[in-house]
Amino acid sequence: MRGRIVVVGLAGLLVSGCAAEAEPVAVPPPAPIAVDVAAASSGGACRLLDFTVIEQLVKVRFDVAAASEQGDTHTCVVRAGSAALPELTLSVSETTIDKTTFAADVVPDKAAKVTGLGQQAYRRTTAAASGHGPVAEVGWLATDGRLATVSWTGARGSERAAAEKLTGDLAALAKKVDTRAL
């Protein structure tokens, strides 16, 4: 009798294993985790920038950085991930020019002088152009044989007066950039 009970139990288990499989339960994918990545992680001239410092000085939060190198020129562009503009660009090139050559050949007409930045520095704005707003720019001849420029390209429709005001903030940012670190 005991043998029959075991055989009937095993048969019951085998038959129950042949039943239709239960429908799989859909599980939603996990929510993406936002991770703050430093601008420096992009390499190149981005190593000279810090998103927090930029936000403190120019009052805009950027979170995407891209670097490029062409010969002796290192460039970094930072943007907010959700918008193409505004953007901030830093470009640093090795140079052998002196202050006189910088003033004669590099400083644009109608540019204002910036004090306390490198050997010599300027700031200027340009008008809006096709596809973007005005551009604010600060350029300087660093003390380490490098020529550097930080520029801000505003969104279409932004005011030139706002870009002009921003050149002071860009000069403050430029003073934080250590071009020797490249």
Residue pairs with C-beta under 8 A, 6 or more apart in sequence:
36 51
36 63
37 63
38 50
38 51
39 46
39 49
39 50
39 51
39 54
39 62
39 65
39 76
39 78
40 46
40 47
40 48
40 49
40 50
41 65
42 65
42 66
42 67
42 76
43 67
44 67
44 68
44 69
44 74
44 75
44 76
45 67
45 74
45 75
45 76
45 90
45 91
45 92
45 182
46 65
46 66
46 67
46 76
46 78
46 90
47 67
47 181
47 182
48 76
48 90
48 92
48 177
48 178
48 179
48 181
48 182
49 65
49 76
49 78
49 90
49 177
51 61
51 62
51 63
51 65
51 78
53 173
53 176
54 60
54 62
54 78
54 88
54 173
55 61
55 62
57 169
57 172
57 173
57 176
58 88
58 152
58 166
58 169
58 170
58 173
59 169
60 80
60 86
61 80
62 78
62 79
62 80
62 88
63 80
63 81
64 78
64 79
64 80
64 81
65 76
65 77
65 78
66 76
66 77
67 74
67 75
67 76
68 74
68 75
68 76
68 77
69 75
72 93
72 94
73 91
73 92
73 93
74 91
74 92
74 93
74 182
75 89
75 90
75 91
75 92
76 89
76 90
76 91
77 87
77 88
77 89
78 87
78 88
78 89
79 85
79 86
79 87
79 88
80 86
83 155
85 132
85 133
85 153
85 154
85 155
85 156
86 133
86 152
86 153
86 154
86 155
86 158
87 152
87 153
88 150
88 151
88 152
88 153
89 149
89 150
89 151
89 152
89 153
90 148
90 149
90 150
90 177
91 148
91 149
91 150
91 151
92 142
92 146
92 147
92 148
92 179
92 182
93 146
93 147
93 148
94 145
94 146
94 147
95 141
95 145
95 146
95 147
96 145
97 105
97 106
97 141
97 147
99 119
99 120
99 141
102 119
102 120
102 141
102 147
103 120
106 139
106 141
106 147
107 120
107 122
107 139
108 122
108 124
110 124
111 122
111 123
111 124
112 122
112 123
112 124
112 167
113 120
113 121
113 122
114 121
114 122
114 123
114 138
114 140
114 171
114 174
115 121
116 175
117 138
117 140
117 171
117 174
117 175
118 140
118 141
118 142
118 143
118 148
119 140
119 141
119 142
119 143
120 140
120 141
121 138
121 139
121 140
121 141
121 171
121 174
122 138
122 139
122 140
123 136
123 137
123 138
123 139
123 167
123 168
123 170
123 171
124 136
124 137
124 167
125 134
125 135
125 136
125 137
125 160
125 163
125 164
125 167
126 134
126 135
126 137
127 134
127 160
128 134
128 154
128 156
128 158
128 160
131 156
132 153
132 154
132 155
132 156
133 153
133 154
133 155
133 156
133 157
133 158
133 159
133 163
134 154
134 158
134 159
134 160
134 162
134 163
135 151
135 152
135 153
135 154
135 163
136 151
136 152
136 154
136 163
136 164
136 166
136 167
136 170
137 149
137 150
137 151
137 152
137 167
137 170
138 149
138 150
138 151
138 167
138 170
138 171
138 173
138 174
139 147
139 148
139 149
139 150
140 147
140 148
140 149
140 174
141 147
142 148
142 179
142 180
144 179
144 180
146 179
146 182
148 174
148 177
148 179
150 170
150 173
150 174
150 177
151 170
152 163
152 166
152 170
154 162
154 163
